[in-house]
Amino acid sequence: MTECNGEQLEFQRVKHRKVVGAFDGGNVTSDAGALLLREVMNGSQIIDRFAACFKDHRDPDLIEYSVRDLLAQRVMGLCLGYEDLNDHDRLRNDPLFCALVERIARDGKATLAGKSTLNRLELTKEDATKENRYKKIVYAGEEIERLPVDFFIESQEDKEPEEIWLDLDATDDTIHGNQEGKHFHGYYDENCFLPLYVFSGCGALLSARLRTSDCNPMEGVLIDIPRIVGQLREKWPEVRIIARGDAGFCHDDFMSWCESHQVEYVLGLGTNARLEKMITKDLLKAKKKCKKTKKAARRYRNLRYRTLKTWSKKRRVVAKAEYLPGENGKNARFVVTSISREEFGSRKLYEDLYCARGNMENRIKEQQMGLFSDRTSAHPLRANQLRLWFSSIAYILMHELRRIGLKKTQLASAQCWTIREKLFKIGAVVTISFRRIRLAMSSGYPWQETFAQCLRNLQRHYAMAPE
């Protein structure tokens, strides 16, 4: 049986009654709802496919945990809110957590890998072989990079989308130690990494590349975008693809590549004196209206613009001439695009197309804060890239649960931490017998109906009728 601390804890009385407690309940889990996540994991086979991207040089006769076991344990831990490897020294004996990764109790005690085994998985060098004493599991980065796009394509269920948006953005990942690639970034005023993310417009993760903060903002863009576009066009040769990003991606080489490969773009453009001069009259009119109404006023214009040195040709620029109440009221913004004004006018392009990229920032925040993509505290950069991919696979699992299981429920658009709190954190007594694993879940759980609906949706989608 699970070893528990039998020390009794005493709390404040409830009227005349004593309140006491002890960690002696036996096989009790606080994560019973994670069985929903297991339905997604097994139905989508995402962990198995992730494991296929690794080369295991260990002697199969001398190992206890397969690569698949280790990856499932690590990714599931992130989904359930356990960000640290140290957490697994306790989790390894949780009977339900063991069942999530297909491990069953032995002699009344269930055991998964400890923190040291999981740490060796992360620290294996690229040139590891059978001769390495401890670190023998090597990941193939190119195969892992292709996996999220392949998964996105399959999620469309052979229904060719009319268009696919590729949202690009970078964010800061603070460094607190002496990790490889450590650099100080002046804008963020800290030592950090600068990972590059690509999401689809519907919120599916397509790429996550760890970069050092001294890199060019475009580093990796002309590697990831051509690869992603190539994978999408292999499946859908005629699909319309539109790249969207802020001013950090407004470079001539990227726009020229898009133009030569039939990829549209909508990109932020930094303001300058020449651009502001072109909308002087619009800014004055917006200022007058703002002074009169005491509310923000804005006007939109289409421009033809080319930089003095860096652009190879003139391009369409949409200008927003805005004036806000207050001392620094002028707020001019610009977007460069390959989409014609006949298809989208200036206001509609800016407000409906460009501003929609804000949804991607929510997805980055969800992965970074909710699935711990910023836990890049290993020393080697290669190991931290793998940690970012662990978080990425965890995001894919959570996104699939939300997309399929929570469709048309109250949690259909919930963030991952809300899903974790309301669906996964369920107390249950776990009973393991020869024929079954039974969970006696809390009768007072308030989301029972949503939980049951989520399970039905997942089983219907994956055609996984329980035996």
Secondary structure, DSSP 8 states (H G I E B T S, - for coil): --------EEEEEETTEEEEE-S---SEES-GGGHHHHHHHHHHTHHHHHHTTEEE-S-GGG-SS-HHHHHHHHHHHHHTT--SGGGHHHHTT-HHHHHHTT---BTTB-----HHHHHHHHH--TT--TTSSS--EEE-HHHHHHHHHHHHHHHTTT---SEEEEEEEE--EE--S--TT--EETTTTEEEE--EEEEETTS-EEEEE--BTTS-TTTTHHHHHHHHHHHHHHH-TT-EEEEEE-GGG--HHHHHHHHHTTEEEEEEE---HHHHHHTHHHHHHHHHHHHHHSS-EEEEEEEEE--SSS-SS-EEEEEEEEE-SSTT-EEEEEEEESS-TTTS-HHHIIIIIIGGGHHHHHHHHIIIIIS-TT---SSSHHHHHHHHHHHHHHHHHHHHIIIIITTTSTTTT--HHHHIIIII---EEEEE-SS-EEEEE-TT-TTHHHHHHHHHHHHHHHT----
